[in-house]
Amino acid sequence: GWQFGNRRPLVGSYDVTELFAEALVPLAKDAFLAKSLDLNAAVRSTDYSTSGNVVSWKAGLTYEPITGLRLRANRSRDIRAANLVELYTPGVSIVGAIVDYGRPGNPSSSVPTTTIGNPELEPELADTTTIGVVWEPSFTSGLSMSVDYYDIDLQDAIGSLGGQNIVSGCYGRSPFTAPQPELCDLISRDPTTNVITNVNNQTLNLAYIQ
């Protein structure tokens, strides 16, 4: 009934309850080598009907040693819960070429890859460090320049691998350096010919995103 894809309607919902607090605490003002020094902090408790409760937070300092020069540093635990598409996509199939490393000669053929949601997804967690400087020189009105460094350590990243990556990972082919047996469960084959009949491209909590 279709040649390339079978787009289908999506139905789903979730409820969110949140409790949060924020604070901005001035530590110094118009002191020697400290025109201003402020502490900013926040904490948030978020309860998702799909994945339960998770706590996020941040703590940071903003330091202005002299007029026009501001330094800032921030450390935070950030979250992102799965959206409705990632949770409830009802099985949308797209036909594309897949190299089958599980058959002699590694033949390539057109195979349906079915993208499906996963209502068991956990929220992504990230530890983020940000350090920056802002310079607003007094000799040029309206000029503001900023540079920021950030480092993000992301865990349980929400995503899908795609049909070819699932097959490649099952057999330890590039970009994978070793077989990933759990990915083999996402591959369906004809019991007689051993030809791939479908790859289940389910949304997963991945180890990381690089």
C-alpha positions in Angstrom: 0.0 0.0 0.0 3.0 2.3 0.1 6.3 2.6 -1.7 8.6 4.7 0.5 6.9 5.4 3.8 3.7 5.0 5.8 3.3 8.2 7.9 0.8 7.6 10.7 -0.9 9.8 13.2 0.6 10.1 16.7 -1.5 10.1 19.9 -0.1 10.5 23.4 0.2 12.7 26.5 2.0 13.1 29.8 1.6 15.2 32.9 4.3 17.2 34.6 4.4 18.6 38.1 7.2 20.9 39.1 8.5 22.7 42.2 11.4 25.1 42.0 13.2 27.8 43.9 15.8 30.4 42.8 18.0 32.8 44.7 20.3 35.7 43.9 22.6 36.6 46.8 24.9 39.7 46.6 28.2 38.8 48.3 30.1 42.1 47.7 29.3 45.5 46.4 31.6 48.5 45.6 34.5 46.9 47.5 38.2 46.8 46.7 38.7 44.7 43.5 35.0 43.8 43.7 32.6 46.2 42.2 30.1 43.3 42.5 30.1 39.6 43.4 26.9 37.7 43.2 25.9 34.1 43.9 23.0 32.7 41.9 21.5 29.3 42.6 18.4 27.3 41.7 16.9 23.9 42.3 13.9 22.2 40.6 12.1 19.0 41.3 10.2 17.7 38.2 7.8 14.7 38.3 6.8 13.2 34.9 3.9 10.8 34.7 6.0 8.7 32.2 9.4 8.5 33.9 9.0 9.7 37.5 10.8 12.3 39.5 14.1 14.0 38.7 16.0 16.9 40.4 18.0 19.5 38.5 20.0 22.4 39.9 22.5 25.1 39.2 25.0 27.2 41.1 27.0 30.1 39.8 29.1 33.2 40.5 29.2 36.5 38.7 32.2 38.7 39.5 32.8 42.3 38.3 36.3 43.3 39.6 36.1 46.7 37.7 33.5 48.5 35.8 33.0 47.0 32.3 34.7 43.6 33.0 32.5 40.8 34.2 33.5 37.1 34.9 31.0 34.3 35.3 31.1 30.6 36.2 28.3 28.2 36.4 27.8 24.5 37.3 24.5 22.7 36.7 22.7 19.4 36.5 20.3 19.7 33.5 17.6 17.3 32.3 15.5 16.8 29.2 12.6 14.4 29.2 11.5 12.6 26.1 9.0 14.5 23.9 5.7 13.0 22.6 7.3 11.9 19.3 10.1 10.0 21.1 7.6 8.4 23.4 4.7 7.5 21.2 5.6 7.3 17.5 3.4 4.4 16.4 5.6 2.6 14.0 6.5 4.6 10.9 8.4 2.6 8.2 10.8 4.0 5.6 12.4 1.8 3.0 16.1 2.3 2.4 19.3 0.4 1.4 20.9 -1.6 4.2 24.2 -3.5 4.0 23.6 -6.9 5.6 26.8 -7.9 7.5 25.0 -11.1 8.7 25.0 -12.8 5.2 27.9 -13.9 3.1 29.2 -11.2 0.8 27.5 -8.5 2.8 24.7 -7.8 0.2 22.8 -4.6 0.1 19.1 -4.5 -0.3 16.0 -2.3 0.3 14.7 -2.9 3.8 12.0 -1.2 5.8 13.3 0.5 8.9 10.5 1.1 11.4 10.8 4.1 13.7 8.9 3.5 16.9 8.6 5.4 20.2 9.5 4.1 23.6 7.3 5.0 26.6 10.0 3.6 29.0 12.5 6.3 28.2 14.3 8.0 31.1 15.2 11.7 31.0 18.5 12.8 29.7 21.0 14.0 32.4 23.8 16.4 31.8 26.4 18.0 34.0 27.3 21.3 32.5 30.2 23.6 33.4 30.3 27.1 31.9 33.0 29.8 32.3 32.8 33.2 30.6 34.0 36.8 30.5 32.1 39.9 29.3 33.9 43.1 28.4 32.1 46.4 27.9 34.8 48.9 27.3 34.1 52.5 28.5 35.8 54.1 25.5 33.2 52.7 23.0 29.5 53.2 23.8 27.3 50.3 23.3 30.0 47.7 22.6 29.8 44.4 24.5 32.0 41.4 23.8 31.7 38.0 25.5 33.6 34.6 25.3 32.3 31.5 26.9 33.8 28.0 27.5 31.4 25.1 28.2 31.7 21.4 28.9 28.7 19.1 28.8 28.8 15.5 30.0 25.6 13.9 28.7 24.2 10.6 30.0 21.3 8.5 28.9 21.0 10.5 25.7 17.6 10.1 24.0 18.0 9.2 20.3 17.8 6.5 17.7 20.6 4.9 15.7 19.0 4.3 12.3 18.7 1.1 10.4 22.2 0.8 9.0 23.8 1.7 12.3 21.7 -1.0 14.1 22.9 -3.7 11.7 26.5 -2.5 11.8 26.4 -2.4 15.6 25.0 -5.9 15.8 28.0 -7.3 13.9 30.7 -4.8 15.2 31.2 -3.0 12.0 32.2 0.7 11.6 31.5 3.0 13.4 31.3 0.3 16.1 34.5 -1.3 17.4 32.9 -4.4 18.8 29.6 -6.3 18.4 26.6 -4.9 20.3 24.4 -8.0 20.9 21.5 -6.0 22.2 21.1 -4.4 18.8 20.6 -7.8 17.1 17.2 -8.1 18.9 16.0 -5.1 16.8 16.6 -7.0 13.5 13.9 -9.3 12.0 14.8 -11.9 9.4 13.0 -14.3 7.1 13.4 -17.7 8.8 13.8 -19.4 5.4 16.1 -17.1 3.5 17.7 -15.2 6.4 17.1 -11.9 4.6 16.4 -8.9 6.7 12.7 -8.1 6.6 12.6 -5.2 9.1 14.9 -3.1 11.4 13.2 -1.8 14.5 14.6 1.7 15.0 13.3 2.3 18.5 14.1 5.4 20.4 16.6 4.5 23.2 18.5 5.9 26.1 22.0 5.8 24.5 25.2 5.8 26.6 26.3 9.2 25.2 26.2 11.6 22.3 29.5 12.8 21.0 
